[in-house]
Amino acid sequence: MLTDCHMHTPLCGHAVGEPSEYVRAAADRGIAVVAFTCHIPMENEGFGQAGNRMRRDQLPLYRRLIEEARELGHDFDVTVLYGIEAEVFPDERELTVMDRILADEQFDFVLGSLHHPSTAYRDRLERQGLTDDAAIIRRYFEDLAAGAETGRYHSLAHPDLIQIYDTVTPFAPESYAYEIQHFLRRVRNAGVCLEVNTSGLTKSVFEIHPAPIIIEWAAELGLEFTLGSDAHRPESVGQYFGKAIHLLRECGVTRYRYFERGKPVTRDLPVFYSE
């Protein structure tokens, strides 16, 4: 049994294909549980609006699309979960509307993402006078750890996203081993999972998020993992899961998690998965 707990719908503005197509793709690939996790509406335009995330008035449509996908899933033996990709951000004042949504909606699964390319985050770095790569990288992992400790999120999405999109120059995680391992300990102590996000293999770093050495450190520290393709099109559902499973098993990981009605479900990691 496998899950893909990071998939989008066209409501995010940069994904294609209807949820029903994602469900059929999951069934074709032997994936038994999927969670749709569109980007949560945000009030501040600095987080991106049209083309980046749904509007608040589109939430009823999002619910309906997921419910329709859930009904279809029954026919394909695929469990469909109602998730959201929420923002991690160090200024609580920016998260007021988001917190209302999280309180009002019955989400099965809440991913936490710090989108460092956003104008909101880059402006904050500038206001703090953080301009050199080392300072920004340290701040990023500090902000992610603090986000985990808020209790909002079940798992942290693509946790080393800072590697790409030009906020800093790509770096070797070993150069920041102290900071990253400290971040991982705080995430573990907060009871939050770390996402293994296979979409990194399609981007400029051409490796899974987080980097293999970070997964190794996380496994040594006893963190739990969720699996996500970050699919923005049906053909990306479950992409490179075979590589992810092989990597996790090399690190001694034998189980993974997903969340249903906000509660963790733990499953054995397959010994082998053919995509």
N, C-alpha and C positions, 0 to 999 in steps of 0.2 A: 504494500500500500504506500502510495506517495501523495504528497500535497504540493500544490503550487499556490503560495499565499502572497502573491504580489502581481496582480493583473489589473489592467486599466480598461476603461470604456471610452467611447468617443466624447463623452461629456468633459473629459479632461482637456480636450482641444487639440491633443497631439497624438491620439491613438486612433486606429481604424479597426473596423469590424465590430459586429454586434456581440453582446455577451453570449448569445446562443452559439455563435461560431467558436468562441473560446471554450465553451463547455464541450462541444463536439471534438475540438482539438484535444482537450484533456482526455476524453474517453478514448480517442484513437491512440493516445500515448500511454495508456494504463495509469493515468493519474486519477485518484479516487476522490480527492478533496481539492477544491479551489476556493480562494478568497479573492473577491474583487476589492481593489484598494485604490479608488480614484483619489486624486488630491483634494483635500478638504477645502471648502471655501474660506477665504481670508478677506478681512475688511481692507487692510492696507494694500494698495496697488503695488507696493514695493515687493510683494511676494509673487507678483505676476497674476494676471487676470485672464482675459480671453486668450486662448491658445496654451494656457498653462494649468488651469483648474476650473472646475465647475463653479457656477454662481450659487449663492445660497438658495435662490428660488428654484433651482434645479434639483434640490435634494429629493422632493417627492418623486420626480422622474427617475432619479437614481435608484430609489427604493423599489419602484415598480419594475425597472429593468432587471434588478437583481432577483426580485421575486419571480419574474417570468423565467429567468435563467435557472432558478431553483426548481421550478416546476419541470422544466425540460430535463434538468439533471436527474430527476427521478427515473426518467425513461432510459438514461444512459448509465445508471449506477454511479453518478458523480454527485457528491455533496457540495452544494454551493453555499458559501458563507458571505455574509454582509460585512465587508471591511472598509477601512478608510486609511489613507496615507496622510497622517496629521503632521503638522510642522513642529520641529524642535527649534526654539528660539529663546535667547537669553533674556529678553525683556517681556516679563509677564503681561504688561499692559497691552502688548500686541496680540495676546492669545485669548482675550476675553470672549470674542464671538466664537472662536474655535471651541473654547471650553463649554459654551452653551450647547453647541452642536453635539459634542461628545456626551454631554449629560442627557440630551433629549433623544438622541438616536440609540437604537438597540444594536450597536455594532457588535459583531462577533469578535472582531480582531482590529486592533489599532496599531498600525506601524508608525514609528517616529522617524522623521527624516529632517536632517539639517541641510537645507539647500543653499550651500555657500555661494553659488553664482547669483542668487537673488540680489536685487538692488537693496532690499532691506538689510540683508546681512553684510554686504560689502560696505554700505554706508556706515553701519555700526563699527566695522573694523576701522574705517577711516576716522570716525569720530574718536575712537580710542587711541588713535595714533599708531595702529599696528600696520606696518608697511613691509617689514622683512619677512621672508618665508618662515623662518623658525618661530617667530612670535605668533604668526597666523596659525600655523599648524598646532602649536601648543594650545592656543585659544580654542580652536575648533574641537579638539578632543576634550578639553575642559567643558565646553558648552554642551557637547554630546553627553558627557557623564552627568552633568547637572540635570540635563533633560531626563535621563533615565531615572534619576532620583525623585522626579516629580510624581511618579506613579501614573502618568497619563498613558504610557505606551506599553504594549506587550513585547515588542521587539524593535530593535533599531535597524532601519533599512540602510543598505549600502554604506556601512559605517566608515569606510575610508574614501568616500566620494571626493574629499579634498584633493585626491591625487589627480583629478581631471577637471576640465573646464577653466583652467588658466587663472585661478585665484593664486596658486603657487606653482612653482616648477615641480614636476613629478620627483618623488624622493624615495629612498630606500627606507622601509619601515624600521629597519634595524638602527637607523640614525636617530630614531625617536623611540627606542625600545622602552625607556623608563616611562615616558609620558603615555605611550599606548598601553603598556601593561598596567599602569595606574588607572587609566580609563577602564580597562577590562575588569579590574577588580571592583571598581565602583558599580559597573553594570551588573556584575554577578551578585554583589551584595544587595543591589536593589531588586533582584529577582526578575530582571529583564533579559530577554533573549537577544541573541545577535543573529541578524539575517545573513545567510549565505545567498548572495544575489549573483546569479549567473550572467546578468546582462553586461557585466564588465568585460566579458570575453568578446563583446561586439563593439567595444569602445576603444579609445586610444591606448589604454594601458594593456589591453588584451589579456587580462587575468580576472579571475573571480573577485568580486567584492565580498569581504575584505581580502587582502592579499594572503596567499597561502601561509606565510609566516605568522600573520595575525591570527588566522584560524588555528594554527598550531599552538600559539600562546593561549588563546581562549580555551582550547580543549584542555590544556594542562591546568588551567585555572578552574575548570569545571563548569564553564558556561553552557547553557542550553542554546540550541540553534533552531531557527525556522528556515524554510527553503522558499526562495522566490525567483521567478524568471524575470520579473519586472516587464512582463509582456505588454507591448503596445500594439500588437497585431496577433491574430490567432496562431499563425505559424510559429510564433516565439514561445508559446506555452510549453513549459518543461524544457526549454532550450538548455543544452549542455548539462542536464541533470546527472548524466552518467559521469562526467568529469567531477562534478561537485561531490557525488557520493564516493567516488574513488579517493578524492582528496580528504574528505572527512574520515573515511575509514583508515587511511594512512596515518591520520592524527589520533587514532584510537577511539573515534566517535562511533557509537553503535546505535544511537537513537536521535530522534528529532522531535520537535513540537509543532503543533498548530493550536489555534484557539477557537473555541466554539462557545457562543454566549459569554464571552469574556473569560472562560475557564480553560486552563491548559490541558491539552490532550497529548500524551506521549506515545510515540510509535517507534518500533524498531526500524532502523535504517536498512534498506535492502542491501544484500551483499553485492548485487549487480543490477544495473538498470540499462537497458538498451533503448536509446531514443528513437 
